Amino acid sequence: MARIPFIAGNWKLNHGPRAAAELALGLREQLADRGDVTVAVFPTALSMHSVLPILEGTGIHVGVQDIAAKQSGAFTGSNSAEMARELGCSYALIGHSERRQLWGETDAAVRAKIDTARAAGLLPMVCIGETLTEREAGRVEEVVFRQLSAAFDGLEADVAATLTVAYEPVWAIGTGVTASPDQAQEVHQSLRGWLADHYPPFVSEQMRLLYGGSVKPTNAAELLGCADIDGALVGGASLKAESFAGIIAATR
Ligand code: PGA
């Protein structure tokens, strides 16, 4: 079954309101006629107000980079899924390795945030991936399966199918070192196998599995050409319209 490619840009803590608006304008110009690929960008919460009106009606989705596990309350400094939805966001990035490593986000917290996102009407994009030490110890499958099991724990098939999973080996994020297409495909194939073992066939057949970690216009085509890689979650190369558009062009 053919899955529509999905290219997402994680702007992380970059581009304040002015720079974010410029980038959004660039994307609006460059991506006008791309109905054959799903595109989403994740600006910082503080730039949402400048990005959302520019991308409205373009088909480019906007998501929030992280959400609190609760919709509101005494959680100073956090972002609410409900509030992001009210603003016009449609996706929530959950469990990015920077959240896991720098904020100590656990598998259980990731699982809770999936419910919170869904309750608010946001589509979760869940990030998983091993560290270099874990890879060198031969523990890749063990780690990503643990992260997957926790994220999907108790989710019915029709709910599970609405999630997007981004496999991002931690050693490839922001390092310029990309997993080779063979390395990435091997893990993606295992992930799809895990889904097929735990759910009816339509879940593994429909779910888009994105690769992330130093994706650039120059390496996107060979990664996206792999059977089980349905798209990319892009950090650094999503910060300029030309390079992000170059990656999107590689889906053709
Ligand atoms: P990178 O980041 O493309 O800069 O490696 C990817 C990510 O963290 O999502």
Residues whose N, C-alpha, C, O or C-beta is under 5 A from the ligand:
A	BS01	PGA	N10 A172 I173 G174 T175 G212 G213 S214 V215 L233 V234 G235 G236 A237
